[in-house]
Amino acid sequence: MSKLVWYDDTGVMCLPERVTIETLPELLKPKELLSLKVKTIDFSQVQQADSAVLALLLMWSKNSPPPMTLLNPPTELQGLITLYDLESVVNVVS
């Protein structure tokens, strides 16, 4: 999977294998993706992610009541969530 997959009926966003500063511009070409009311973000396909994914989380968190649920986030992302004190914004489910 090389694009974001949105399930409107459940508010779930499935992320692709790579979510990095290099892939973000292509992933966000459909600008309406930034205004979605994302309730859950599924990281099950993600093999590579960097801090760019935090920008997505924060953007989507502005559109939805906290906390958003993160399914299977990479370990390094969990460290960034703690580092930037985002535990009130997201609920991590491994």
matplotlib code that plots the C-alpha trace (Angstrom):
import matplotlib.pyplot as plt

x = [0.0, 1.5, -1.4, -3.6, -6.8, -9.8, -12.9, -15.5, -18.1, -15.7, -13.3, -10.3, -7.3, -4.9, -1.3, 1.0, 4.3, 6.3, 5.2, 8.2, 9.1, 9.9, 6.6, 4.2, 3.8, 2.6, 0.4, -1.3, -2.0, -5.7, -5.9, -9.2, -7.4, -6.2, -9.7, -11.0, -12.4, -10.0, -10.8, -8.4, -5.1, -4.0, -0.2, -0.3, 1.2, 3.8, 7.4, 9.1, 8.0, 9.6, 8.5, 6.4, 3.7, 3.4, 2.3, -0.5, -1.5, -1.7, -3.5, -6.2, -6.4, -7.7, -10.7, -11.7, -12.3, -9.3, -7.9, -7.4, -6.6, -3.4, -3.3, 0.0, 2.3, 6.0, 8.1, 10.0, 6.7, 5.6, 8.9, 8.2, 4.6, 6.1, 8.9, 6.5, 3.9, 1.1, -0.4, -3.6, -4.0, -3.6, -4.4, -1.9, -3.2, -0.5]
y = [0.0, 3.3, 5.7, 6.7, 4.6, 6.3, 4.5, 7.2, 5.0, 4.1, 7.1, 4.9, 6.0, 3.3, 4.5, 3.1, 1.3, 4.6, 7.8, 10.1, 13.7, 12.5, 10.6, 13.1, 15.5, 12.7, 11.2, 14.5, 15.5, 15.1, 18.2, 17.1, 14.4, 17.0, 18.0, 14.5, 13.6, 10.8, 8.7, 5.8, 5.6, 2.1, 1.7, -2.1, -1.6, 1.0, -0.2, 3.2, 6.4, 9.6, 12.7, 13.7, 11.4, 13.6, 16.5, 14.3, 13.3, 16.9, 18.0, 15.3, 15.9, 19.4, 18.0, 15.3, 15.1, 13.6, 11.1, 9.5, 5.8, 4.6, 0.9, -0.8, 2.3, 1.7, 1.7, 4.8, 6.7, 5.8, 7.3, 10.5, 10.7, 10.6, 13.0, 15.6, 15.0, 13.9, 11.2, 13.4, 13.6, 9.9, 6.6, 3.9, 0.3, -2.2]
z = [0.0, -1.0, -0.2, 2.7, 2.9, 4.5, 5.9, 6.3, 8.0, 10.9, 10.9, 10.4, 8.4, 7.3, 6.7, 4.0, 4.4, 4.4, 6.1, 6.0, 5.2, 1.7, 1.2, 2.9, -0.1, -2.3, 0.3, 0.9, -2.7, -2.1, 0.2, 1.7, 3.6, 6.1, 7.1, 7.8, 11.3, 12.0, 15.1, 14.6, 12.8, 11.7, 11.6, 10.8, 7.3, 8.4, 8.1, 8.1, 9.7, 11.0, 12.8, 9.8, 11.0, 14.1, 11.8, 10.5, 14.0, 15.2, 12.0, 12.4, 16.1, 15.4, 13.6, 16.1, 19.8, 21.6, 22.1, 18.7, 18.8, 17.3, 16.3, 16.3, 16.1, 15.6, 18.8, 17.7, 17.3, 20.8, 22.0, 20.1, 21.5, 25.0, 24.2, 22.9, 25.6, 23.2, 25.5, 25.9, 22.1, 21.3, 22.9, 21.8, 21.3, 20.4]

ax = plt.figure().add_subplot(projection="3d")
ax.plot(x, y, z, "-o")
ax.set_aspect("equal")
plt.show()
